[in-house]
Amino acid sequence: MKIADTSNMLLFIPGCKTPEQLNADQASCNIIHSQIAGFSNNYWELRRCRPKLKKLRKLLMEDPYEGPDSQKDQTLTFSKYTTEDLLSLIQASEEEILHQLQVIGACKIEGYWRILEFDYEMKLLNHVTQLIDSESWPLSKVPLRTCLEELGSLEPREMIEHILLSYGRKYTDDAGEVYFEMREDKICRAIAQMLLQNAVKFNLSEFQEVWQQSVPEGMTSRLDQLKGLALVDRTSRPETIFLLKVEDLPEDNQERFNSLFSIREKWTEVDITPYIQDLCAEKQTVGTLLTKYARSSMQNGVKVYNSRRPIS
């Protein structure tokens, strides 16, 4: 909320009635003398703000789901959250929360929202991609029913369907059969994260070779699939790549820029955009944020941005 001024003085009158509340059948109108209790020249104005959704992942990551056989899930009691719980804890609308739950790949298990532990998620994805390879299915037509029949003995059916929903686009053919078109970019991105998560830095050319060998046959890995997930350092020799996930960065604007400029002193707009795009409020652009929080200069004919304030 924000205080806004008004040129019309607002009067506070106890027991005041609006014209609609007065009896329209009265034959004559009487003048009522009222006492003014107070006045104001401003009012509270509601302003749409960016939802605070980073806390959502943080809450769900307190207890990631490691599968039905996980001893931790069976023995320890961690906080688990229903939709109602999240609505009371997160500064966002129900629509915004449900959309973000879909974005982060959360699923409902026994009435609670859970995020899959990354290794378990990769295990499920590997089951699906291996089945696709063994059956020689086209990546654009993966049958749900057969996947559930073949993999149901290995993992819960709802988990198999969840991983297909997370990494594919669901559709129904003319005969009513449900299929999935697997999303190349998202699968390649997940495999890249798996390769990068245990390395501080990776030789770029070696990484690209290993990455392409690791993705399912028929898919092509590309660096533009890693926006907001990994950062390439082209100034080092040899060139390197390392994991830098946008969801791990601070949610506050100034803190986000401080964190980014402590990682790298100068950024091109192309490199920094994936890491600040989510900070843009309604009708705000990346360029506006850069103007406010960064200073531009030219370096070898390329515009770069550095911090407006010293970074400790």
Salt bridges, closest charged atoms under 4 A:
GLU45 OE1 - ARG47 NE 2.75
ASP63 OD1 - LYS72 NZ 3.70
ASP63 OD2 - ARG114 NH2 3.25
GLU66 OE2 - LYS72 NZ 3.49
ASP73 OD1 - ARG114 NH2 2.61
GLU96 OE2 - ARG48 NH2 3.68
GLU149 OE2 - ARG145 NH1 3.97
GLU155 OE2 - LYS123 NZ 3.23
GLU161 OE2 - LYS170 NZ 3.86
GLU177 OE2 - ARG145 NH2 3.04
GLU181 OE1 - ARG169 NH2 2.91
GLU184 OE2 - ARG222 NH1 3.46
ASP185 OD1 - ARG222 NH2 3.26
ASP224 OD1 - ARG222 NE 3.03
ASP233 OD2 - LYS201 NZ 3.98
GLU239 OE1 - ARG234 NH1 3.06
ASP271 OD2 - ARG264 NH1 3.01
ASP278 OD1 - ARG256 NH1 2.92
